[in-house]
Amino acid sequence: MRTNTPVLYVFAISHYCEKARWALDHFGIDYELRYVAPGEHGEIARKLGAPKSSVPYLSLDGRVIQGSANIISWAEEKSGSTPFSAACGEIERRIDDVAGVHVRRFYYSEALVEYPSTVRPIFTRDLSFAKKMKIGLAWGKIRKIMMARMDLGAQQGEESKAIVDAELAWIDGLLADGRDYLVGDDFSRADIAVASILSPLALPPEHPVYNRVNHPPRMADDITRWEQRPTLQWVRDIYSKHR
Ligand SMILES: N[C@@H](CCC(=O)N[C@@H](CS)C(=O)NCC(=O)O)C(=O)O
């Protein structure tokens, strides 16, 4: 059946997917959410004509928009919102490129390397029974590919943790003047970007997936130690007000 409703393809576990999903919700876009399995995601992306394999991507009117930032720009335009400022763009780019990559590597370097059976249920939680079985059988191979692609390991996890710590200090610094929002007086895509990318560390109850995620032990200790940091308190506050 053909419909004109845009379809957003996501991994449940992905913070970039949460970012795109939140933006579509925020801008009041009607869309269908489709969870995909690792492996299948690349095949669908190729069939749709997306330049890369990564989720999130949005398919609509015979074209595809890939990448959380591009999806937000499309949603902003579609909803007739004021285009984002350069300051928003800078914050979003940095959070995507630095914290986005290293929060993920910090988590997977412990979870996927040492406790892989805790990761699989998050990847497969919204998939059909048949797909769950398929991923279960291929899990060893998928894990190896992910470990190589993201360069995971104990030392890499420590490296990424230090980078995440520094990026939290950057946001702590921005919030030090008591501002409610990162740019200007209103909620913006910079807030969506930072809150969603850091949500794996803040575990806000309003998050559609991480509200039920258990982190591996060393990361759980770090998160407990960081719990009162202004940035992570701010992420929980933004989620409670805007998600
Ligand atoms: N900067 C991109 C990053 C997207 C990304 O890294 N997606 C990951 C999931 S978190 C992915 O699909 N990885 C598998 C692949 O690249 O094939 C965005 O904002 O959308």
The ligand as a MOL file (V3000), in Angstrom:
LIG
                    3D

  0  0  0     0  0            999 V3000
M  V30 BEGIN CTAB
M  V30 COUNTS 20 19 0 0 0
M  V30 BEGIN ATOM
M  V30 1 N 25.6980 11.8670 12.1430 0
M  V30 2 C 24.7500 10.8140 11.8460 0
M  V30 3 C 25.1770 9.5740 12.6130 0
M  V30 4 C 24.3060 8.3690 12.3640 0
M  V30 5 C 24.9050 7.0810 12.9000 0
M  V30 6 O 26.0880 7.0420 13.2880 0
M  V30 7 N 24.0890 6.0080 12.9260 0
M  V30 8 C 24.5320 4.7070 13.4080 0
M  V30 9 C 23.6340 4.2270 14.5250 0
M  V30 10 S 23.9230 5.1700 16.0000 0
M  V30 11 C 24.4290 3.6760 12.2830 0
M  V30 12 O 23.4480 3.6040 11.5750 0
M  V30 13 N 25.4680 2.8200 12.1500 0
M  V30 14 C 25.4690 1.7450 11.1830 0
M  V30 15 C 25.9100 2.1830 9.8160 0
M  V30 16 O 26.5270 3.2710 9.6640 0
M  V30 17 O 25.6900 1.4120 8.8810 0
M  V30 18 C 23.3470 11.2950 12.2130 0
M  V30 19 O 23.2440 12.2960 12.9360 0
M  V30 20 O 22.3580 10.7260 11.7440 0
M  V30 END ATOM
M  V30 BEGIN BOND
M  V30 1 1 1 2
M  V30 2 1 2 3
M  V30 3 1 2 18
M  V30 4 1 3 4
M  V30 5 1 4 5
M  V30 6 2 5 6
M  V30 7 1 5 7
M  V30 8 1 7 8
M  V30 9 1 8 9
M  V30 10 1 8 11
M  V30 11 1 9 10
M  V30 12 2 11 12
M  V30 13 1 11 13
M  V30 14 1 13 14
M  V30 15 1 14 15
M  V30 16 2 15 16
M  V30 17 1 15 17
M  V30 18 2 18 19
M  V30 19 1 18 20
M  V30 END BOND
M  V30 END CTAB
M  END
